[in-house]
Amino acid sequence: MLKPSASPLNTLSKTSPERAAARKASLLDRLKDARSALYASPGFQTFCSGFWPTRFVARSKAAGVFDLCAGFVYSQILFACVRLELLPVLKVQSLTLREIANHCGLPQDGAARLVKGAAALGILEARSGGRYGLGSVGAAVLGNPGLQGMIAHHDHLYSDMTDPAALLENRSKSTALAQYWIYSPSPSDMDADRAVKETYSNLMRDTQLAVAAEVLRAYSFARHERLLDVGGGDGTFLRMAAEDAPGLDLSLFELPAVAELAQERLEDAGISADVHAGNMFEEDWPDGADLITLIRVCLDHDDDRVATLLSRARKALKPGGVLLIGEPMADSPKVGDAYFGFYLWAMGSGRARTSSEIRQMLDQAGFSETRVLKTGLPDLVRVIRAS
């Protein structure tokens, strides 16, 4: 495990710019520093926990700290419920502890630990007669296939974050998550191995579903004539858009091997679409669309590559056309900076951006009007319209 080479206080000389900036800290910053120093005092914490006007706040803060420490265990309990396919079974009927143990292939005492832990987190819920069914959290997970897909592959992220300091030291190192996401696959591998391209496409589908639904709720596609979905994987978003706006002409632009799979799945669904194969960073996009969508695409790429995408979108759009960007954004810091900050670092590409940052990049790409659209789940999905 990496250890700090020196105290942070010792790394700043008295004449350094950092020290000078610290001396010029605002009054608000100094008040925040004083507050933090007070909170860090064991004596103050003891006083607050015993003094009735403050004890409820003190207990809440203590519980919050404990949840931060225990969060990894909580996530592992959820991961186990998803990996053991326990939630779909309990949706059909509640089960006894013995029945759950048999389903999961666990000894009864091990199953008891899992079930009680999951019930404490609201994933499961105790029922009469010693049976267990879905809790509110478990039902919410089960109702979101995309979320289930993300949870199912989190073992790769957990593996990479065994030593977070080492992970942060070198982003270019090979990680389990970077190998799992095949953003720059060898064309020969993708063409030769159907399982590889299906894995890639299924991952894209799982992470797009919730985002796609919010995009379609936030903006009316019926006002447009032709949609080009760029980086659309196996065509999941196009299939959803076809249901939402039946008269819309559809087209998709993806890597050659994935485009082939998208063509098959769209045809199987009875949907007519023009599927174009190519590299969205290196080749011109098909023109003629008055609506282009980037659904959970920019998030996964670094700034220079996103700038390329936005420039190509501007060039491909018909005059007066609209670009829609839908993805998690860093306006919600827990999602953007905490979760996706580390997730995308481990993946080796991309970062969560605030809506203001994306709008600035759109301005630089030549879009004259941008605005953020309202979504039902702003912590998880935000939508930006640009023209």
C-alpha atoms as a printed R data frame, in Angstrom:
    type eleno elety resid chain resno       x       y       z
1   ATOM     1    CA   MET     A     1   0.000   0.000   0.000
2   ATOM     2    CA   LEU     A     2   1.264   3.472  -0.828
3   ATOM     3    CA   LYS     A     3   2.166   5.755   2.053
4   ATOM     4    CA   PRO     A     4   2.522   9.540   1.936
5   ATOM     5    CA   SER     A     5   6.170  10.431   1.514
6   ATOM     6    CA   ALA     A     6   5.897  13.513   3.696
7   ATOM     7    CA   SER     A     7   3.460  15.499   5.756
8   ATOM     8    CA   PRO     A     8   1.384  17.796   3.543
9   ATOM     9    CA   LEU     A     9   2.331  20.694   5.826
10  ATOM    10    CA   ASN     A    10   6.012  20.084   5.189
11  ATOM    11    CA   THR     A    11   5.614  20.175   1.403
12  ATOM    12    CA   LEU     A    12   4.637  23.873   1.389
13  ATOM    13    CA   SER     A    13   7.436  26.355   1.905
14  ATOM    14    CA   LYS     A    14   6.691  29.639   3.615
15  ATOM    15    CA   THR     A    15   7.152  31.489   0.340
16  ATOM    16    CA   SER     A    16   5.349  29.065  -1.959
17  ATOM    17    CA   PRO     A    17   2.350  30.244  -4.053
18  ATOM    18    CA   GLU     A    18   0.214  27.666  -2.220
19  ATOM    19    CA   ARG     A    19   1.184  29.181   1.151
20  ATOM    20    CA   ALA     A    20   0.479  32.682  -0.143
21  ATOM    21    CA   ALA     A    21  -2.942  31.572  -1.373
22  ATOM    22    CA   ALA     A    22  -3.663  30.014   2.009
23  ATOM    23    CA   ARG     A    23  -2.901  33.331   3.739
24  ATOM    24    CA   LYS     A    24  -5.375  35.065   1.437
25  ATOM    25    CA   ALA     A    25  -8.177  32.601   2.166
26  ATOM    26    CA   SER     A    26 -11.607  34.135   2.305
27  ATOM    27    CA   LEU     A    27 -13.455  34.695   5.541
28  ATOM    28    CA   LEU     A    28 -15.825  31.848   4.611
29  ATOM    29    CA   ASP     A    29 -12.856  29.504   4.090
30  ATOM    30    CA   ARG     A    30 -11.416  30.445   7.482
31  ATOM    31    CA   LEU     A    31 -14.765  29.835   9.141
32  ATOM    32    CA   LYS     A    32 -14.984  26.412   7.470
33  ATOM    33    CA   ASP     A    33 -11.441  25.584   8.662
34  ATOM    34    CA   ALA     A    34 -12.374  26.590  12.210
35  ATOM    35    CA   ARG     A    35 -15.537  24.484  12.055
36  ATOM    36    CA   SER     A    36 -13.588  21.432  10.842
37  ATOM    37    CA   ALA     A    37 -11.008  21.854  13.591
38  ATOM    38    CA   LEU     A    38 -13.805  22.017  16.152
39  ATOM    39    CA   TYR     A    39 -15.532  18.915  14.755
40  ATOM    40    CA   ALA     A    40 -12.225  17.033  14.878
41  ATOM    41    CA   SER     A    41 -11.865  17.645  18.616
42  ATOM    42    CA   PRO     A    42 -12.707  14.495  20.652
43  ATOM    43    CA   GLY     A    43 -13.791  16.684  23.545
44  ATOM    44    CA   PHE     A    44 -16.235  18.618  21.373
45  ATOM    45    CA   GLN     A    45 -17.700  15.384  19.995
46  ATOM    46    CA   THR     A    46 -18.202  14.050  23.527
47  ATOM    47    CA   PHE     A    47 -19.897  17.286  24.555
48  ATOM    48    CA   CYS     A    48 -22.235  17.281  21.540
49  ATOM    49    CA   SER     A    49 -23.265  13.656  22.001
50  ATOM    50    CA   GLY     A    50 -24.321  14.368  25.608
51  ATOM    51    CA   PHE     A    51 -25.847  17.847  25.215
52  ATOM    52    CA   TRP     A    52 -29.511  17.355  24.270
53  ATOM    53    CA   PRO     A    53 -29.850  20.233  21.722
54  ATOM    54    CA   THR     A    54 -26.925  18.835  19.682
55  ATOM    55    CA   ARG     A    55 -26.926  15.117  20.411
56  ATOM    56    CA   PHE     A    56 -29.243  14.250  17.511
57  ATOM    57    CA   VAL     A    57 -26.933  16.029  15.044
58  ATOM    58    CA   ALA     A    58 -23.897  14.348  16.602
59  ATOM    59    CA   ARG     A    59 -25.489  10.923  16.325
60  ATOM    60    CA   SER     A    60 -26.458  11.590  12.715
61  ATOM    61    CA   LYS     A    61 -22.885  12.577  11.844
62  ATOM    62    CA   ALA     A    62 -21.537   9.495  13.601
63  ATOM    63    CA   ALA     A    63 -23.978   7.267  11.715
64  ATOM    64    CA   GLY     A    64 -22.914   8.928   8.452
65  ATOM    65    CA   VAL     A    65 -19.256   8.196   9.167
66  ATOM    66    CA   PHE     A    66 -20.099   4.579   9.977
67  ATOM    67    CA   ASP     A    67 -22.045   4.232   6.715
68  ATOM    68    CA   LEU     A    68 -19.000   5.497   4.819
69  ATOM    69    CA   CYS     A    69 -16.850   2.852   6.490
70  ATOM    70    CA   ALA     A    70 -19.422   0.095   6.023
71  ATOM    71    CA   GLY     A    71 -20.466   1.084   2.511
72  ATOM    72    CA   PHE     A    72 -18.243  -1.518   0.890
73  ATOM    73    CA   VAL     A    73 -19.934  -4.278   2.889
74  ATOM    74    CA   TYR     A    74 -23.366  -2.917   1.981
75  ATOM    75    CA   SER     A    75 -22.479  -2.949  -1.721
76  ATOM    76    CA   GLN     A    76 -21.186  -6.516  -1.438
77  ATOM    77    CA   ILE     A    77 -24.469  -7.681   0.075
78  ATOM    78    CA   LEU     A    78 -26.349  -6.157  -2.865
79  ATOM    79    CA   PHE     A    79 -23.824  -7.639  -5.283
80  ATOM    80    CA   ALA     A    80 -24.337 -11.096  -3.763
81  ATOM    81    CA   CYS     A    81 -28.142 -10.833  -4.093
82  ATOM    82    CA   VAL     A    82 -27.798  -9.902  -7.778
83  ATOM    83    CA   ARG     A    83 -25.077 -12.444  -8.557
84  ATOM    84    CA   LEU     A    84 -27.048 -15.270  -6.883
85  ATOM    85    CA   GLU     A    85 -30.203 -14.214  -8.808
86  ATOM    86    CA   LEU     A    86 -32.150 -14.020  -5.574
87  ATOM    87    CA   LEU     A    87 -34.274 -10.973  -6.397
88  ATOM    88    CA   PRO     A    88 -36.190 -12.420  -9.397
89  ATOM    89    CA   VAL     A    89 -37.090 -15.504  -7.388
90  ATOM    90    CA   LEU     A    90 -38.443 -13.464  -4.478
91  ATOM    91    CA   LYS     A    91 -40.483 -11.340  -6.861
92  ATOM    92    CA   VAL     A    92 -42.533 -14.444  -7.688
93  ATOM    93    CA   GLN     A    93 -42.992 -15.616  -4.111
94  ATOM    94    CA   SER     A    94 -41.534 -15.214  -0.634
95  ATOM    95    CA   LEU     A    95 -39.291 -18.049   0.573
96  ATOM    96    CA   THR     A    96 -38.141 -19.548   3.827
97  ATOM    97    CA   LEU     A    97 -34.520 -19.347   4.866
98  ATOM    98    CA   ARG     A    98 -34.018 -22.999   3.947
99  ATOM    99    CA   GLU     A    99 -35.494 -22.426   0.481
100 ATOM   100    CA   ILE     A   100 -33.254 -19.393  -0.031
101 ATOM   101    CA   ALA     A   101 -30.216 -21.404   1.033
102 ATOM   102    CA   ASN     A   102 -31.093 -24.133  -1.464
103 ATOM   103    CA   HIS     A   103 -31.589 -21.607  -4.283
104 ATOM   104    CA   CYS     A   104 -28.292 -19.846  -3.596
105 ATOM   105    CA   GLY     A   105 -26.297 -23.014  -2.954
106 ATOM   106    CA   LEU     A   106 -25.278 -21.757   0.484
107 ATOM   107    CA   PRO     A   107 -25.238 -23.399   3.908
108 ATOM   108    CA   GLN     A   108 -28.184 -22.262   5.970
109 ATOM   109    CA   ASP     A   109 -26.092 -20.190   8.387
110 ATOM   110    CA   GLY     A   110 -24.395 -18.418   5.468
111 ATOM   111    CA   ALA     A   111 -27.754 -17.744   3.839
112 ATOM   112    CA   ALA     A   112 -29.013 -16.376   7.152
113 ATOM   113    CA   ARG     A   113 -26.183 -13.807   7.251
114 ATOM   114    CA   LEU     A   114 -26.960 -12.726   3.698
115 ATOM   115    CA   VAL     A   115 -30.721 -12.531   4.231
116 ATOM   116    CA   LYS     A   116 -30.509 -10.598   7.509
117 ATOM   117    CA   GLY     A   117 -27.938  -8.195   6.084
118 ATOM   118    CA   ALA     A   118 -30.040  -7.632   2.967
119 ATOM   119    CA   ALA     A   119 -33.168  -7.106   5.081
120 ATOM   120    CA   ALA     A   120 -31.340  -4.508   7.194
121 ATOM   121    CA   LEU     A   121 -30.585  -2.576   3.993
122 ATOM   122    CA   GLY     A   122 -34.115  -2.818   2.602
123 ATOM   123    CA   ILE     A   123 -33.065  -5.169  -0.198
124 ATOM   124    CA   LEU     A   124 -35.160  -7.953   1.315
125 ATOM   125    CA   GLU     A   125 -37.985  -7.828   3.814
126 ATOM   126    CA   ALA     A   126 -39.159 -10.246   6.508
127 ATOM   127    CA   ARG     A   127 -42.607 -11.734   5.976
128 ATOM   128    CA   SER     A   128 -44.859 -13.825   8.192
129 ATOM   129    CA   GLY     A   129 -44.091 -17.476   8.823
130 ATOM   130    CA   GLY     A   130 -40.327 -16.983   8.727
131 ATOM   131    CA   ARG     A   131 -40.376 -16.135   5.037
132 ATOM   132    CA   TYR     A   132 -38.592 -13.349   3.144
133 ATOM   133    CA   GLY     A   133 -39.674 -11.312   0.143
134 ATOM   134    CA   LEU     A   134 -38.448  -8.277  -1.801
135 ATOM   135    CA   GLY     A   135 -37.838  -5.063   0.095
136 ATOM   136    CA   SER     A   136 -38.286  -1.624  -1.441
137 ATOM   137    CA   VAL     A   137 -34.619  -1.364  -2.444
138 ATOM   138    CA   GLY     A   138 -34.586  -4.835  -3.974
139 ATOM   139    CA   ALA     A   139 -37.751  -4.073  -5.927
140 ATOM   140    CA   ALA     A   140 -36.197  -0.852  -7.272
141 ATOM   141    CA   VAL     A   141 -33.115  -2.766  -8.417
142 ATOM   142    CA   LEU     A   142 -35.202  -5.468 -10.033
143 ATOM   143    CA   GLY     A   143 -37.221  -2.852 -11.907
144 ATOM   144    CA   ASN     A   144 -34.075  -1.436 -13.529
145 ATOM   145    CA   PRO     A   145 -32.331  -3.971 -15.825
146 ATOM   146    CA   GLY     A   146 -29.562  -1.490 -16.575
147 ATOM   147    CA   LEU     A   147 -28.773  -1.119 -12.893
148 ATOM   148    CA   GLN     A   148 -28.682  -4.885 -12.480
149 ATOM   149    CA   GLY     A   149 -26.188  -5.125 -15.327
150 ATOM   150    CA   MET     A   150 -23.954  -2.516 -13.741
151 ATOM   151    CA   ILE     A   151 -24.064  -4.194 -10.333
152 ATOM   152    CA   ALA     A   152 -23.295  -7.601 -11.839
153 ATOM   153    CA   HIS     A   153 -19.943  -6.448 -13.236
154 ATOM   154    CA   HIS     A   154 -18.857  -4.390 -10.211
155 ATOM   155    CA   ASP     A   155 -16.531  -7.161  -9.079
156 ATOM   156    CA   HIS     A   156 -14.070  -5.718 -11.617
157 ATOM   157    CA   LEU     A   157 -14.295  -2.264 -10.035
158 ATOM   158    CA   TYR     A   158 -14.002  -3.711  -6.525
159 ATOM   159    CA   SER     A   159 -10.885  -5.578  -7.593
160 ATOM   160    CA   ASP     A   160  -9.296  -2.429  -9.032
161 ATOM   161    CA   MET     A   161 -10.072  -0.435  -5.881
162 ATOM   162    CA   THR     A   162  -8.472  -2.895  -3.472
163 ATOM   163    CA   ASP     A   163  -5.684  -0.323  -3.203
164 ATOM   164    CA   PRO     A   164  -7.178   3.016  -4.314
165 ATOM   165    CA   ALA     A   165  -3.953   4.941  -3.737
166 ATOM   166    CA   ALA     A   166  -2.079   2.647  -6.112
167 ATOM   167    CA   LEU     A   167  -4.895   2.956  -8.638
168 ATOM   168    CA   LEU     A   168  -4.693   6.753  -8.552
169 ATOM   169    CA   GLU     A   169  -0.921   6.717  -8.957
170 ATOM   170    CA   ASN     A   170  -1.020   5.509 -12.556
171 ATOM   171    CA   ARG     A   171  -4.095   5.687 -14.779
172 ATOM   172    CA   SER     A   172  -2.360   3.986 -17.677
173 ATOM   173    CA   LYS     A   173  -1.871   0.716 -15.786
174 ATOM   174    CA   SER     A   174  -3.910  -2.278 -16.876
175 ATOM   175    CA   THR     A   175  -7.030  -2.744 -14.764
176 ATOM   176    CA   ALA     A   176  -9.778  -5.335 -14.642
177 ATOM   177    CA   LEU     A   177 -12.350  -2.696 -15.561
178 ATOM   178    CA   ALA     A   178 -10.350  -1.463 -18.555
179 ATOM   179    CA   GLN     A   179 -10.132  -5.013 -19.869
180 ATOM   180    CA   TYR     A   180 -13.857  -5.517 -19.282
181 ATOM   181    CA   TRP     A   181 -14.871  -2.473 -21.329
182 ATOM   182    CA   ILE     A   182 -13.631  -2.927 -24.886
183 ATOM   183    CA   TYR     A   183 -13.764   0.662 -26.145
184 ATOM   184    CA   SER     A   184 -10.889   0.177 -28.538
185 ATOM   185    CA   PRO     A   185 -11.225  -3.478 -29.478
186 ATOM   186    CA   SER     A   186  -9.159  -5.057 -32.194
187 ATOM   187    CA   PRO     A   187 -11.392  -5.117 -35.288
188 ATOM   188    CA   SER     A   188 -10.157  -8.609 -36.090
189 ATOM   189    CA   ASP     A   189 -11.092  -9.836 -32.611
190 ATOM   190    CA   MET     A   190 -14.525  -8.218 -32.826
191 ATOM   191    CA   ASP     A   191 -15.186  -9.619 -36.287
192 ATOM   192    CA   ALA     A   192 -13.999 -13.107 -35.428
193 ATOM   193    CA   ASP     A   193 -15.600 -13.498 -32.015
194 ATOM   194    CA   ARG     A   194 -19.344 -12.941 -31.807
195 ATOM   195    CA   ALA     A   195 -19.209 -13.366 -28.021
196 ATOM   196    CA   VAL     A   196 -16.830 -10.385 -27.761
197 ATOM   197    CA   LYS     A   197 -19.048  -8.020 -29.727
198 ATOM   198    CA   GLU     A   198 -22.182  -9.230 -27.952
199 ATOM   199    CA   THR     A   199 -20.511  -8.593 -24.587
200 ATOM   200    CA   TYR     A   200 -19.565  -5.079 -25.718
201 ATOM   201    CA   SER     A   201 -23.086  -4.395 -26.991
202 ATOM   202    CA   ASN     A   202 -24.841  -5.822 -23.948
203 ATOM   203    CA   LEU     A   203 -22.717  -3.616 -21.697
204 ATOM   204    CA   MET     A   204 -23.679  -0.571 -23.739
205 ATOM   205    CA   ARG     A   205 -27.337  -1.574 -23.577
206 ATOM   206    CA   ASP     A   206 -27.306  -2.106 -19.819
207 ATOM   207    CA   THR     A   207 -25.747   1.291 -19.125
208 ATOM   208    CA   GLN     A   208 -27.978   3.115 -21.623
209 ATOM   209    CA   LEU     A   209 -31.423   1.889 -20.575
210 ATOM   210    CA   ALA     A   210 -32.197   4.213 -17.673
211 ATOM   211    CA   VAL     A   211 -30.506   7.153 -19.390
212 ATOM   212    CA   ALA     A   212 -32.374   6.529 -22.652
213 ATOM   213    CA   ALA     A   213 -35.755   6.431 -20.942
214 ATOM   214    CA   GLU     A   214 -35.112   9.810 -19.277
215 ATOM   215    CA   VAL     A   215 -33.939  11.366 -22.559
216 ATOM   216    CA   LEU     A   216 -37.153  10.300 -24.285
217 ATOM   217    CA   ARG     A   217 -39.228  11.720 -21.436
218 ATOM   218    CA   ALA     A   218 -37.310  15.007 -21.416
219 ATOM   219    CA   TYR     A   219 -37.555  15.786 -25.137
220 ATOM   220    CA   SER     A   220 -40.138  15.170 -27.845
221 ATOM   221    CA   PHE     A   221 -38.612  13.306 -30.783
222 ATOM   222    CA   ALA     A   222 -41.852  13.567 -32.762
223 ATOM   223    CA   ARG     A   223 -40.936  17.092 -33.902
224 ATOM   224    CA   HIS     A   224 -38.022  15.713 -35.953
225 ATOM   225    CA   GLU     A   225 -37.764  13.834 -39.234
226 ATOM   226    CA   ARG     A   226 -34.498  11.898 -39.047
227 ATOM   227    CA   LEU     A   227 -32.523  10.664 -36.037
228 ATOM   228    CA   LEU     A   228 -28.858   9.628 -36.051
229 ATOM   229    CA   ASP     A   229 -27.801   7.794 -32.890
230 ATOM   230    CA   VAL     A   230 -24.004   7.815 -32.626
231 ATOM   231    CA   GLY     A   231 -22.277   5.144 -30.548
232 ATOM   232    CA   GLY     A   232 -25.638   3.465 -30.104
233 ATOM   233    CA   GLY     A   233 -24.410  -0.084 -29.488
234 ATOM   234    CA   ASP     A   234 -26.866  -2.767 -30.536
235 ATOM   235    CA   GLY     A   235 -29.642  -0.278 -31.366
236 ATOM   236    CA   THR     A   236 -31.400  -0.338 -27.993
237 ATOM   237    CA   PHE     A   237 -31.992   3.418 -28.015
238 ATOM   238    CA   LEU     A   238 -33.244   3.350 -31.603
239 ATOM   239    CA   ARG     A   239 -35.772   0.680 -30.684
240 ATOM   240    CA   MET     A   240 -36.999   2.820 -27.794
241 ATOM   241    CA   ALA     A   241 -37.119   5.919 -30.010
242 ATOM   242    CA   ALA     A   242 -39.111   4.015 -32.650
243 ATOM   243    CA   GLU     A   243 -41.785   3.255 -30.060
244 ATOM   244    CA   ASP     A   244 -41.808   6.866 -28.844
245 ATOM   245    CA   ALA     A   245 -41.945   8.488 -32.304
246 ATOM   246    CA   PRO     A   246 -43.156   5.920 -34.885
247 ATOM   247    CA   GLY     A   247 -42.798   8.230 -37.889
248 ATOM   248    CA   LEU     A   248 -39.134   9.035 -37.288
249 ATOM   249    CA   ASP     A   249 -36.512   7.908 -39.841
250 ATOM   250    CA   LEU     A   250 -33.787   6.099 -37.926
251 ATOM   251    CA   SER     A   251 -30.054   5.698 -38.444
252 ATOM   252    CA   LEU     A   252 -27.176   4.458 -36.318
253 ATOM   253    CA   PHE     A   253 -23.379   4.865 -36.444
254 ATOM   254    CA   GLU     A   254 -21.181   2.320 -34.667
255 ATOM   255    CA   LEU     A   255 -18.018   0.239 -34.902
256 ATOM   256    CA   PRO     A   256 -18.260  -2.211 -37.836
257 ATOM   257    CA   ALA     A   257 -18.689  -5.411 -35.831
258 ATOM   258    CA   VAL     A   258 -21.188  -3.813 -33.434
259 ATOM   259    CA   ALA     A   259 -23.071  -2.214 -36.325
260 ATOM   260    CA   GLU     A   260 -23.519  -5.678 -37.805
261 ATOM   261    CA   LEU     A   261 -25.042  -6.914 -34.567
262 ATOM   262    CA   ALA     A   262 -27.262  -3.819 -34.351
263 ATOM   263    CA   GLN     A   263 -28.558  -4.492 -37.848
264 ATOM   264    CA   GLU     A   264 -29.535  -8.024 -36.847
265 ATOM   265    CA   ARG     A   265 -31.298  -6.960 -33.665
266 ATOM   266    CA   LEU     A   266 -33.166  -4.094 -35.320
267 ATOM   267    CA   GLU     A   267 -34.365  -6.419 -38.089
268 ATOM   268    CA   ASP     A   268 -35.438  -9.004 -35.495
269 ATOM   269    CA   ALA     A   269 -37.491  -6.260 -33.821
270 ATOM   270    CA   GLY     A   270 -39.081  -5.362 -37.158
271 ATOM   271    CA   ILE     A   271 -37.527  -1.881 -37.179
272 ATOM   272    CA   SER     A   272 -36.217  -0.314 -40.376
273 ATOM   273    CA   ALA     A   273 -33.037   1.722 -39.844
274 ATOM   274    CA   ASP     A   274 -29.955   2.764 -41.793
275 ATOM   275    CA   VAL     A   275 -26.993   1.276 -39.951
276 ATOM   276    CA   HIS     A   276 -23.617   2.831 -40.752
277 ATOM   277    CA   ALA     A   277 -20.308   1.222 -39.785
278 ATOM   278    CA   GLY     A   278 -17.251   3.278 -38.918
279 ATOM   279    CA   ASN     A   279 -15.113   4.961 -36.266
280 ATOM   280    CA   MET     A   280 -16.931   7.961 -34.826
281 ATOM   281    CA   PHE     A   281 -13.654   9.719 -33.990
282 ATOM   282    CA   GLU     A   282 -11.912   9.234 -37.325
283 ATOM   283    CA   GLU     A   283 -14.628   9.246 -39.996
284 ATOM   284    CA   ASP     A   284 -17.276  11.736 -41.064
285 ATOM   285    CA   TRP     A   285 -20.736  10.940 -39.788
286 ATOM   286    CA   PRO     A   286 -23.707  10.294 -42.083
287 ATOM   287    CA   ASP     A   287 -25.389  13.609 -42.889
288 ATOM   288    CA   GLY     A   288 -29.048  14.497 -43.324
289 ATOM   289    CA   ALA     A   289 -30.209  14.087 -39.712
290 ATOM   290    CA   ASP     A   290 -32.035  16.925 -37.981
291 ATOM   291    CA   LEU     A   291 -31.532  15.185 -34.618
292 ATOM   292    CA   ILE     A   292 -28.314  13.532 -33.383
293 ATOM   293    CA   THR     A   293 -28.075  11.753 -30.035
294 ATOM   294    CA   LEU     A   294 -25.082  10.902 -27.865
295 ATOM   295    CA   ILE     A   295 -26.518   8.683 -25.128
296 ATOM   296    CA   ARG     A   296 -23.988   7.994 -22.374
297 ATOM   297    CA   VAL     A   297 -21.122   8.474 -24.831
298 ATOM   298    CA   CYS     A   298 -19.250  11.660 -23.845
299 ATOM   299    CA   LEU     A   299 -18.934  10.457 -20.244
300 ATOM   300    CA   ASP     A   300 -16.655   7.601 -21.278
301 ATOM   301    CA   HIS     A   301 -14.114   9.674 -23.207
302 ATOM   302    CA   ASP     A   302 -11.461  12.284 -22.456
303 ATOM   303    CA   ASP     A   303 -11.886  15.951 -23.346
304 ATOM   304    CA   ASP     A   304  -9.993  15.942 -26.645
305 ATOM   305    CA   ARG     A   305 -12.062  13.049 -27.968
306 ATOM   306    CA   VAL     A   306 -15.321  14.619 -26.797
307 ATOM   307    CA   ALA     A   307 -14.353  17.829 -28.596
308 ATOM   308    CA   THR     A   308 -13.932  15.751 -31.757
309 ATOM   309    CA   LEU     A   309 -17.381  14.204 -31.292
310 ATOM   310    CA   LEU     A   310 -19.056  17.579 -30.837
311 ATOM   311    CA   SER     A   311 -17.335  19.044 -33.901
312 ATOM   312    CA   ARG     A   312 -18.383  16.100 -36.041
313 ATOM   313    CA   ALA     A   313 -21.944  16.368 -34.735
314 ATOM   314    CA   ARG     A   314 -22.067  20.056 -35.656
315 ATOM   315    CA   LYS     A   315 -20.798  19.263 -39.151
316 ATOM   316    CA   ALA     A   316 -23.257  16.385 -39.721
317 ATOM   317    CA   LEU     A   317 -26.436  18.127 -38.517
318 ATOM   318    CA   LYS     A   318 -28.850  19.718 -40.960
319 ATOM   319    CA   PRO     A   319 -29.192  23.506 -40.563
320 ATOM   320    CA   GLY     A   320 -31.396  24.134 -37.544
321 ATOM   321    CA   GLY     A   321 -30.853  20.582 -36.288
322 ATOM   322    CA   VAL     A   322 -30.533  19.525 -32.654
323 ATOM   323    CA   LEU     A   323 -27.896  17.553 -30.735
324 ATOM   324    CA   LEU     A   324 -29.002  15.807 -27.542
325 ATOM   325    CA   ILE     A   325 -26.500  14.647 -24.925
326 ATOM   326    CA   GLY     A   326 -27.880  12.405 -22.192
327 ATOM   327    CA   GLU     A   327 -25.732  10.992 -19.385
328 ATOM   328    CA   PRO     A   328 -24.843  11.273 -15.677
329 ATOM   329    CA   MET     A   329 -23.202  14.625 -14.960
330 ATOM   330    CA   ALA     A   330 -21.089  16.020 -12.155
331 ATOM   331    CA   ASP     A   331 -23.782  18.529 -11.129
332 ATOM   332    CA   SER     A   332 -24.590  15.707  -8.691
333 ATOM   333    CA   PRO     A   333 -21.188  15.310  -6.963
334 ATOM   334    CA   LYS     A   334 -21.845  11.941  -5.316
335 ATOM   335    CA   VAL     A   335 -22.643  10.390  -8.685
336 ATOM   336    CA   GLY     A   336 -20.299  12.423 -10.862
337 ATOM   337    CA   ASP     A   337 -17.231  13.053  -8.713
338 ATOM   338    CA   ALA     A   338 -17.328  10.183  -6.233
339 ATOM   339    CA   TYR     A   339 -18.739   7.194  -8.135
340 ATOM   340    CA   PHE     A   340 -17.924   7.979 -11.771
341 ATOM   341    CA   GLY     A   341 -14.750   9.788 -10.761
342 ATOM   342    CA   PHE     A   342 -13.226   6.509  -9.624
343 ATOM   343    CA   TYR     A   343 -15.116   4.245 -12.008
344 ATOM   344    CA   LEU     A   344 -13.897   6.078 -15.115
345 ATOM   345    CA   TRP     A   345 -10.397   6.462 -13.696
346 ATOM   346    CA   ALA     A   346 -10.220   2.682 -13.310
347 ATOM   347    CA   MET     A   347 -11.682   2.243 -16.779
348 ATOM   348    CA   GLY     A   348  -8.846   4.367 -18.133
349 ATOM   349    CA   SER     A   349 -10.955   6.856 -20.093
350 ATOM   350    CA   GLY     A   350 -13.459   9.624 -19.583
351 ATOM   351    CA   ARG     A   351 -14.746  11.763 -16.740
352 ATOM   352    CA   ALA     A   352 -18.074  13.084 -15.506
353 ATOM   353    CA   ARG     A   353 -18.537  16.731 -16.467
354 ATOM   354    CA   THR     A   354 -20.882  19.343 -15.119
355 ATOM   355    CA   SER     A   355 -23.593  20.590 -17.448
356 ATOM   356    CA   SER     A   356 -21.762  23.935 -17.529
357 ATOM   357    CA   GLU     A   357 -18.568  22.258 -18.730
358 ATOM   358    CA   ILE     A   358 -20.413  20.425 -21.497
359 ATOM   359    CA   ARG     A   359 -22.208  23.595 -22.571
360 ATOM   360    CA   GLN     A   360 -18.856  25.384 -22.792
361 ATOM   361    CA   MET     A   361 -17.488  22.582 -24.979
362 ATOM   362    CA   LEU     A   362 -20.596  22.847 -27.172
363 ATOM   363    CA   ASP     A   363 -20.022  26.585 -27.544
364 ATOM   364    CA   GLN     A   364 -16.443  25.898 -28.619
365 ATOM   365    CA   ALA     A   365 -17.707  23.368 -31.176
366 ATOM   366    CA   GLY     A   366 -19.871  26.035 -32.817
367 ATOM   367    CA   PHE     A   367 -23.307  25.454 -31.267
368 ATOM   368    CA   SER     A   368 -25.055  28.767 -30.674
369 ATOM   369    CA   GLU     A   369 -27.800  27.739 -28.265
370 ATOM   370    CA   THR     A   370 -27.611  25.208 -25.430
371 ATOM   371    CA   ARG     A   371 -29.866  24.467 -22.508
372 ATOM   372    CA   VAL     A   372 -30.335  21.826 -19.838
373 ATOM   373    CA   LEU     A   373 -33.629  19.925 -19.968
374 ATOM   374    CA   LYS     A   374 -35.459  18.716 -16.883
375 ATOM   375    CA   THR     A   375 -35.356  14.985 -16.117
376 ATOM   376    CA   GLY     A   376 -37.107  12.886 -13.511
377 ATOM   377    CA   LEU     A   377 -33.802  11.550 -12.145
378 ATOM   378    CA   PRO     A   378 -31.352  14.474 -12.277
379 ATOM   379    CA   ASP     A   379 -28.913  12.768  -9.904
380 ATOM   380    CA   LEU     A   380 -28.509   9.943 -12.403
381 ATOM   381    CA   VAL     A   381 -29.332  11.516 -15.785
382 ATOM   382    CA   ARG     A   382 -29.158  15.028 -17.222
383 ATOM   383    CA   VAL     A   383 -29.968  16.072 -20.775
384 ATOM   384    CA   ILE     A   384 -28.505  18.939 -22.772
385 ATOM   385    CA   ARG     A   385 -30.070  20.248 -25.984
386 ATOM   386    CA   ALA     A   386 -27.798  22.079 -28.421
387 ATOM   387    CA   SER     A   387 -28.495  23.729 -31.773
